[in-house]
Amino acid sequence: MQWHSVGEFFAMGGYAFYVWGSVGACAAAMLIEPWLLRRRHRRVLRSLRQRRDGGAARGQGVAMEGTR
């Protein structure tokens, strides 16, 4: 497809809303997914540290599944 102006390019032959909406949704997912994964990873690490430190402070170790 050939466009004769920048306006025609961004209009995408009448499909601009679908095309640019899809591009935007994909870009948003690519930015949000790593952020959510990093946040979840930090939360899990914090939870594991609290379990480890809380159990050790009371004199009770946290038993991992299959260790007893």
N, C-alpha and C positions, 0 to 999 in steps of 0.2 A: 504494500500500500504506500502511496506517495502522498505527502502533505505539502501544501504550497505555502504554509505559514505555521508559525508556532501555535497560533490559536486552533488551527485545524488539528495539529498534533495532539494538543491537550483535550480537544473535543472527542478524539478517537472515533470519528465517524458516527457519532451519536451514542456510543457506548462508554462515554467517559465516566459516568457514575459507577458502572460495574467494574471497569478496568481500574480506575484509581482507587475505588473502594477496596478492591481485592489487593492491590499493591499496599495500601495503607494497613489493612488487616494483617497481611503477612509480615510487614515491617514491625507492627506492634507486637505480634506474637514472638518474633525473633528477638525483640528487646525485653519483653516481659518474662519469657520463659527462663533465661539464665538468672534473672534477678530473683524470681520465685524459688528456683532451685538453690541458689546461694543462701537465701533467707531460711529455707527449710533445713539445709545442711547445718547452718549455725544453730538453729533451734534444737536439732537433734544432738549436736555436740554439747550444747549447754545442758540439756536434759541428762545426758550421760554423765557429765561432770558432777551435776548435782546429786545424782544417784550414788556415784562413787564416793563423793565427799561426805554426803549425808550418812551413808551407811558406815563409813570408816569412823566418823565422829561418834557414833553410838556404839562402836565396837562390833558392828554387824557388817559383814561383807555382803555385797549384792551377788547372789548366786546367778550365774549365767545358766541358761537352759542347757541341760545335759551334763552339768558339772557335779551334781550331787547324786 
